[in-house]
Amino acid sequence: MDPEEIQRVTGIPVVSLAIGDAVDPARNAAAKAIFEREVVRAQGPERAQMATFLATIYDQEGDAASALRLLEQACQDSPAELRHPAMLGHAQVRLNAGDTAGALIEFDELLAYVDAQPDYLRDLKLPALCAEMLRKCDPERALLWVESGLRLLLRMGGDLNDARELYHHYRAVVAACAGKRVDQKLVAQVDWFLNEITAEADSDPIGRAVLGYFPPAVFDIPEDREIAEAVGFTDADSQRIAIERCYRMQISPGITKYIASIDTSGLRAYARRNDMDPCSGAVVKLYAAQLVRDNRAIRWPPERNASCWCGSGTKYKKCCGAPHLLDPEETALREFQIRTGEGWRYS
């Protein structure tokens, strides 16, 4: 069953069910009937998703045994890379039921599981959520979670809201740890990162988006290619498509957009000055913002007959600006968004 259909029928945001948030009990009966039917009819990962949602409702009704049974089945039905919602739900139900010792073991297993996942499969909201659950009963375990999230943030970048939320949890957990030794280098790095991106956001109240672009030559040099691959780009063509898709489909037309061509020697020097890893997504993001401040970035989109931003020498309208670069469905959605002003991911 499609998540949007679930939300339409039950009136409950699916994300609330997925992470075990409290749901209005008045809506539980309708949602419970739907999920009980779907658990029987669905197979594999879809059944695991429905079982996780249903377990949330059982837990809120006080039926911990049924919730745990469903979540155990959901773990078995989920592919390895999608098992964390069921694992989190199982730990949360045990914690709510008073089995703190058992729940803490499961939180440790979940942390080991997510730390072993590739960065692109991880969610910055999960460390904050687990830290919040653990802060009162075991603040030192909560600290491990939030430090894991902050290191992911520094590697991958993330947006200002994610960074602020994680850092809020970090400060709160550190205060609850009553003198436990914390990673001072991590504190300094995140302080620096937050100061940089906050200054960047405050300097442009209208809104600005900046994307870094690795020119094709970067992928021909192993040590340079390592940096591009560390932040999720494996080749120049897929990167061009990703940038165009992001700016055409996900960022509102009212936001000023820039593309900063990343020179790896300058990036390494920038990272060295700030004692950070040049393969970190956060550093690439901040270096791209610096290039905008230095007037070394390109406004997107270029004029149709201007040279393309990717450096090919071809006109933009015949290169990255060509309509066929996106799928027909994406192109149709973009036209709808432009016409109605609706549906943009970021306003």
C-alpha positions as CSV (number, residue, x, y, z in Angstrom):
1,M,0.0,0.0,0.0
2,D,1.4,3.4,-1.0
3,P,2.5,5.6,2.0
4,E,0.6,8.5,0.5
5,E,-2.5,6.3,0.3
6,I,-2.1,5.3,3.9
7,Q,-1.8,8.9,5.0
8,R,-4.9,9.9,2.9
9,V,-7.1,7.0,4.3
10,T,-6.0,7.2,8.0
11,G,-5.1,10.8,8.3
12,I,-1.9,9.8,10.1
13,P,1.5,11.0,8.7
14,V,3.3,7.8,7.9
15,V,6.6,9.1,9.3
16,S,4.9,9.3,12.7
17,L,4.1,5.6,12.5
18,A,7.5,4.7,11.1
19,I,9.4,6.1,14.1
20,G,6.8,5.3,16.7
21,D,5.5,8.8,17.4
22,A,2.3,9.1,19.4
23,V,-0.8,8.9,17.2
24,D,-4.3,10.2,18.1
25,P,-6.0,7.2,19.6
26,A,-9.3,8.2,17.9
27,R,-7.7,7.4,14.5
28,N,-6.2,4.1,15.7
29,A,-9.2,1.9,14.9
30,A,-9.3,2.8,11.2
31,A,-5.5,2.6,10.8
32,K,-5.4,-0.7,12.8
33,A,-8.0,-2.3,10.5
34,I,-6.1,-1.2,7.4
35,F,-2.7,-2.5,8.6
36,E,-4.1,-5.8,9.9
37,R,-5.5,-6.5,6.5
38,E,-2.4,-5.4,4.6
39,V,-0.1,-7.5,6.9
40,V,-1.9,-10.6,5.7
41,R,-2.0,-9.6,2.1
42,A,1.5,-8.1,1.6
43,Q,4.8,-9.9,1.1
44,G,8.4,-9.2,1.9
45,P,9.5,-5.6,2.6
46,E,6.0,-4.2,2.1
47,R,4.7,-6.6,4.8
48,A,7.6,-5.6,7.1
49,Q,6.6,-1.9,6.6
50,M,2.9,-2.6,7.5
51,A,3.9,-4.8,10.5
52,T,6.1,-1.9,11.8
53,F,3.2,0.5,11.5
54,L,0.7,-1.9,13.1
55,A,3.2,-2.6,16.0
56,T,3.3,1.2,16.7
57,I,-0.5,1.1,17.3
58,Y,-0.3,-2.1,19.4
59,D,2.4,-0.5,21.6
60,Q,0.3,2.6,22.1
61,E,-2.6,0.4,23.1
62,G,-0.4,-1.4,25.7
63,D,-0.2,-4.7,23.9
64,A,3.6,-5.0,23.9
65,A,3.6,-8.7,23.3
66,S,1.8,-8.4,19.9
67,A,4.0,-5.4,19.0
68,L,7.2,-7.3,19.6
69,R,6.0,-10.3,17.7
70,L,5.1,-8.2,14.7
71,L,8.5,-6.4,14.8
72,E,10.4,-9.7,15.0
73,Q,8.6,-10.8,11.9
74,A,9.3,-7.4,10.2
75,C,13.0,-7.8,10.9
76,Q,12.9,-11.2,9.1
77,D,11.0,-9.8,6.1
78,S,13.1,-6.6,5.7
79,P,16.2,-6.5,3.4
80,A,19.4,-6.0,5.5
81,E,19.8,-2.4,4.5
82,L,16.1,-1.5,5.4
83,R,16.0,-3.3,8.8
84,H,16.5,-0.4,11.1
85,P,12.9,0.8,11.5
86,A,11.8,-2.6,12.8
87,M,15.0,-2.8,15.0
88,L,14.3,0.6,16.4
89,G,10.6,-0.2,17.0
90,H,11.6,-3.4,18.8
91,A,14.0,-1.6,21.1
92,Q,11.5,1.2,21.8
93,V,8.7,-1.2,22.7
94,R,10.9,-3.0,25.2
95,L,12.0,0.3,26.7
96,N,8.3,1.4,27.0
97,A,7.4,-1.9,28.6
98,G,10.1,-1.5,31.3
99,D,12.7,-4.0,30.0
100,T,15.4,-1.4,30.1
101,A,18.3,-3.9,30.2
102,G,17.0,-5.7,27.1
103,A,16.3,-2.5,25.3
104,L,19.8,-1.1,25.8
105,I,21.3,-4.2,24.3
106,E,19.1,-3.8,21.3
107,F,20.0,-0.1,21.0
108,D,23.7,-1.2,21.0
109,E,23.0,-3.7,18.2
110,L,21.2,-1.0,16.2
111,L,24.1,1.4,16.5
112,A,26.5,-1.2,15.3
113,Y,24.2,-2.0,12.4
114,V,23.7,1.7,11.2
115,D,27.4,2.5,11.6
116,A,28.2,-0.4,9.2
117,Q,25.8,1.0,6.6
118,P,27.0,3.1,3.7
119,D,26.5,6.8,4.4
120,Y,24.0,7.3,1.7
121,L,21.6,4.8,3.3
122,R,21.8,6.5,6.7
123,D,19.3,9.1,8.1
124,L,20.5,12.0,10.3
125,K,17.2,11.9,12.2
126,L,17.8,8.4,13.6
127,P,20.7,9.4,15.9
128,A,18.8,12.3,17.3
129,L,15.8,10.2,17.9
130,C,17.7,7.4,19.7
131,A,19.6,10.0,21.8
132,E,16.4,11.5,22.9
133,M,15.0,8.1,23.9
134,L,18.2,7.1,25.8
135,R,19.1,10.5,27.4
136,K,17.2,9.9,30.7
137,C,17.9,6.2,31.2
138,D,21.5,6.0,29.9
139,P,23.0,9.3,28.8
140,E,26.4,7.8,28.0
141,R,24.8,5.5,25.4
142,A,22.9,8.5,24.1
143,L,26.2,10.3,23.7
144,L,27.5,7.5,21.5
145,W,24.5,7.8,19.3
146,V,24.7,11.6,18.9
147,E,28.4,11.4,18.2
148,S,27.8,8.9,15.5
149,G,25.3,11.3,13.9
150,L,27.6,14.3,14.1
151,R,30.4,12.4,12.4
152,L,28.0,11.4,9.7
153,L,27.0,15.1,9.4
154,L,30.6,16.1,9.0
155,R,31.2,13.5,6.3
156,M,28.0,14.0,4.3
157,G,27.1,17.7,4.9
158,G,23.4,17.8,5.8
159,D,21.3,21.0,6.1
160,L,21.3,23.6,8.8
161,N,18.2,22.3,10.5
162,D,19.7,18.8,10.8
163,A,22.9,20.2,12.2
164,R,21.2,22.4,14.7
165,E,18.9,19.5,15.9
166,L,21.8,17.1,16.3
167,Y,23.9,19.7,18.1
168,H,21.1,20.5,20.5
169,H,20.9,16.9,21.4
170,Y,24.7,16.7,21.8
171,R,24.7,19.6,24.3
172,A,21.8,18.1,26.2
173,V,23.3,14.7,26.4
174,V,26.8,16.0,27.4
175,A,25.1,17.9,30.2
176,A,23.4,14.7,31.3
177,C,26.6,12.8,31.3
178,A,27.9,14.5,34.5
179,G,31.5,15.0,33.7
180,K,32.1,12.2,31.1
181,R,35.0,12.9,28.9
182,V,33.7,14.0,25.4
183,D,35.5,14.1,22.1
184,Q,36.7,17.7,22.2
185,K,38.0,17.6,18.5
186,L,34.5,16.6,17.4
187,V,33.0,19.5,19.5
188,A,35.4,22.0,17.8
189,Q,34.7,20.7,14.3
190,V,30.9,20.8,14.7
191,D,31.2,24.3,16.3
192,W,33.1,25.5,13.3
193,F,30.7,23.8,10.9
194,L,27.7,25.3,12.5
195,N,29.3,28.8,12.7
196,E,30.1,28.6,9.0
197,I,26.8,27.5,7.7
198,T,24.9,29.8,10.1
199,A,26.9,32.8,8.9
200,E,26.2,31.7,5.3
201,A,22.4,31.4,5.9
202,D,22.2,34.7,7.9
203,S,24.1,36.6,5.1
204,D,21.4,35.8,2.6
205,P,17.9,36.2,4.1
206,I,16.2,35.6,0.8
207,G,17.6,32.2,0.4
208,R,20.5,30.7,-1.6
209,A,21.4,27.2,-2.7
210,V,24.9,26.1,-3.6
211,L,26.0,22.9,-5.2
212,G,29.6,21.8,-5.8
213,Y,30.4,20.3,-9.2
214,F,33.4,18.1,-9.9
215,P,34.6,18.6,-13.5
216,P,35.2,15.5,-15.7
217,A,39.0,15.7,-15.3
218,V,38.6,15.0,-11.5
219,F,37.5,11.5,-12.3
220,D,40.7,10.7,-14.3
221,I,43.0,11.2,-11.3
222,P,42.6,8.5,-8.6
223,E,43.3,10.8,-5.6
224,D,40.8,13.4,-6.9
225,R,38.2,10.8,-7.8
226,E,38.4,9.5,-4.3
227,I,37.1,12.9,-3.0
228,A,34.2,12.9,-5.5
229,E,33.2,9.4,-4.8
230,A,33.3,10.0,-1.0
231,V,30.5,12.6,-1.4
232,G,28.4,10.3,-3.7
233,F,29.5,11.0,-7.3
234,T,31.0,8.2,-9.3
235,D,31.1,9.9,-12.8
236,A,30.7,13.3,-14.4
237,D,27.5,12.4,-16.3
238,S,25.5,11.1,-13.4
239,Q,26.6,14.2,-11.4
240,R,25.3,16.6,-14.1
241,I,22.0,14.9,-14.1
242,A,21.8,14.9,-10.3
243,I,22.5,18.6,-10.2
244,E,20.0,19.5,-12.8
245,R,17.4,17.3,-11.2
246,C,17.9,18.9,-7.8
247,Y,17.7,22.5,-9.2
248,R,14.8,21.8,-11.6
249,M,12.7,19.6,-9.3
250,Q,13.5,20.2,-5.7
251,I,14.5,23.8,-5.1
252,S,11.9,26.5,-5.3
253,P,12.3,29.1,-8.2
254,G,12.4,31.8,-5.6
255,I,15.8,30.7,-4.3
256,T,19.0,31.9,-5.9
257,K,21.0,29.0,-7.2
258,Y,24.8,28.6,-7.8
259,I,27.1,25.9,-9.1
260,A,30.6,26.0,-7.8
261,S,33.2,24.1,-9.8
262,I,35.4,22.3,-7.3
263,D,39.2,22.5,-7.8
264,T,40.6,19.7,-5.7
265,S,43.8,21.5,-4.9
266,G,41.9,24.5,-3.5
267,L,39.6,22.1,-1.6
268,R,42.6,20.3,0.0
269,A,44.1,23.6,1.0
270,Y,40.8,24.8,2.5
271,A,40.4,21.5,4.4
272,R,44.0,21.7,5.7
273,R,43.5,25.3,7.0
274,N,40.5,24.1,9.0
275,D,41.9,20.8,10.1
276,M,39.3,18.7,8.4
277,D,39.1,15.9,5.8
278,P,38.8,17.0,2.2
279,C,36.7,13.9,1.5
280,S,34.1,15.2,3.9
281,G,30.8,16.3,2.4
282,A,30.6,19.1,5.0
283,V,34.0,20.5,3.8
284,V,32.9,20.3,0.1
285,K,29.7,22.1,0.9
286,L,31.5,24.9,2.8
287,Y,34.2,25.2,0.2
288,A,31.5,25.6,-2.5
289,A,29.9,28.4,-0.4
290,Q,33.3,30.1,-0.1
291,L,33.7,30.0,-3.9
292,V,30.3,31.8,-4.1
293,R,31.5,34.5,-1.7
294,D,34.7,34.9,-3.8
295,N,32.6,35.4,-7.0
296,R,34.0,32.1,-8.4
297,A,30.7,30.3,-8.9
298,I,28.1,30.3,-11.7
299,R,24.5,31.4,-11.3
300,W,22.1,28.7,-12.4
301,P,20.5,28.5,-14.9
302,P,22.6,30.1,-17.5
303,E,20.9,31.9,-20.4
304,R,19.7,29.4,-23.0
305,N,22.3,30.4,-25.5
306,A,25.1,30.9,-23.0
307,S,27.8,28.3,-22.5
308,C,26.7,25.4,-20.3
309,W,27.8,25.5,-16.6
310,C,29.5,22.1,-16.9
311,G,32.3,23.4,-19.1
312,S,31.5,21.4,-22.2
313,G,31.6,24.5,-24.4
314,T,28.2,23.7,-25.8
315,K,25.2,26.0,-25.3
316,Y,23.2,25.3,-22.2
317,K,20.0,24.6,-24.0
318,K,21.7,21.8,-26.0
319,C,23.7,20.4,-23.0
320,C,22.6,20.2,-19.4
321,G,19.6,22.4,-20.1
322,A,18.1,20.1,-22.6
323,P,14.6,19.0,-21.7
324,H,15.3,15.3,-22.3
325,L,17.9,15.2,-19.5
326,L,15.1,14.4,-17.1
327,D,12.5,11.7,-17.5
328,P,9.2,12.7,-19.2
329,E,7.4,12.3,-15.9
330,E,9.8,14.6,-14.1
331,T,9.6,17.2,-16.9
332,A,5.8,17.1,-16.7
333,L,5.9,17.6,-12.9
334,R,8.4,20.4,-13.2
335,E,6.0,22.2,-15.7
336,F,3.2,21.7,-13.2
337,Q,5.2,23.1,-10.4
338,I,6.2,26.2,-12.4
339,R,2.7,26.8,-13.5
340,T,1.0,26.4,-10.1
341,G,3.9,27.1,-7.6
342,E,3.0,23.9,-5.8
343,G,4.9,20.8,-4.9
344,W,8.4,22.2,-4.3
345,R,10.5,20.4,-1.7
346,Y,12.1,23.5,-0.4
347,S,10.4,26.9,-0.2
